[in-house]
Structure formats: C-alpha cells, structure tokens
C-alpha cells in the first residue's frame, strides 16, 4: 500500500502540494488529474524519494520512501523529460541502469532481452539512441522504468505529445504491466482513453485534492453537484416554495417555465422531491441533471 500522510511540499516558499492524505492499495491504476498537473508531478517525484516532503510523509509498504533501504527497488519512475544519453546504444543505456540497481551482471543481458521483447523493439538493441525514431523513445524510457522489475510504477505525463496510435500502444503496455501485478500511478492530462483505463483517481486544484476515489464514485459525487433542470407547466409558485423549503436544495433559478436548481441529494432523495411536487399539483414535463464527464471533472 502507498500512503500519503498529510503530505505538504513547498518549493521556493510556495506550496506546491498542500496536506494530501490518500491511501492507494496494491493493484491500483491511479490517476492524478486536473488543471494542477505541477502538483501531481511533484507528488510523483516525492513518491520515489526525489523530493522530500516539507511536512508529512509518504509511506510504501510501511516504510517511508525517504528512509534508507530497499524502497527504491520497489518503485519505477518515468519522468516527462526522458534525459537520454544519445551517444549510448539502447543495450548500453539499459546496462547503466541495471548496474545502478545492482542487478547481477549475469542476469543483465537476459533482462535486456525480456524488456525489449516486451516492447517489441528487439531490432533496436544495438542502435544508438540518437538513431531510434523520436516517436519510439517514450517506449525506451518505459523499458528503463521496468528494468529492475519494480512493483510500483509512476508515470509523469506518459502520453504527452503522442499520436493516438502510440498513445494506445502505451496504454496497452501499461495494461499488460498491471496484469502482471504492478501498481500504476499516473499524472496526466485528459485523453479519451483514460476513463476506461483508470480504477481510481484524484482531481488536483491549487495543490489540494478536491475529489478522489474510484472513477465511478467520483462521477457519482460530481453528478450530485451538477444542476437539475426542469420545466414546470403549472404550479410554478408551489414548485418554488417546495424547492426552497428543501434542505438539500441550495439554489433555485426561474426563467419562464424553466427551473434550475442545485440539489445535493442522491437518486432516492430526487424521487422523494419529484413525488412532493406531483402531490402538490405541480406539472413537470422535463426533468434531468446536466450530464458530466471525466473531462469536466478535471476542469471543474
């Protein structure tokens, strides 16, 4: 389990992350979304020990990620800026990182084979990185991220600048890694493929989490904040009185026959409200909540 415990991160006297508390279970596919991608990026760096929280802690499997130990072996981090050494071949590039992770020398060649086979990039093993097509370099970085077989993988803007076909290819690889038992944490802007890919999410604004949970629960919560629109053919005065007396109605706006209200109740409470209107003789011909999608959650 990965835990953010009242995590706050300052940078040059500015709060980038403010008092984040989240628990991510093993096997999650988690997305940090929203307009404040700098906060998500900084959280990912802190999750692998690159940035130390100003307050609070980040704990992986009961051990703070900043403490000396083996936590770094459990995590793989794919930065949005790849930092390639273009004068090296792909094999040499991977060998450097395998050595840094103290992977046994006799196993290194086999591990390079496994990763390149996984990425379907065996043909580039002896190529200089400068000769690898630019659209394929994110996949080389993905390979570097998984070389030491970590259980938690962190991806900062992994789809940035990708054409849809390559974005799908990246998602396919991430899905296969999840099927192998990896836990995934992604900081990303919105793409059409993401809603069906993520299991859990948090929307960041101003360094804070404004909504979090499973994707379905976030939809449900956001839907409750979406306005209800109805058309009242008869009994407008009675309708307005009933609505304004309801503790779950926050605001009522009338425009001719149209009524717009903010209602914080769920489906059961909505049904009760409609019954009250009908029993009072109010004629309602249209009733619906404004639709909402994941993109709206991000840019709310």
Secondary structure, DSSP 4 states (H G I P E B T S, - for coil): -EEEEEEEEEETTEEEEEEEEEEE-TT-EEEEESS-HHHHHHHHHHHTTSS--SEEEEEETTEETTSSSSHHHHEEEE-SS----TTSBHHHHHHHHHHHTT--HHHHHHHHHHHHHHHT-GGGTTSBGGGS-HHHHHHHHHHHHHTT--SEEEEESTTTT--HHHHHHHHHHHHHHHHTT-EEEEE----TTTTTT-SEEEEEETTEEEEEEEHHHHHHHHHHTSPEEEEEEE-HHHHHHHHHH-TTEEEEEEETTEEEEEE---HHHHHHHHHHHHHTT-EEEEEEEPP--HHHHHT-
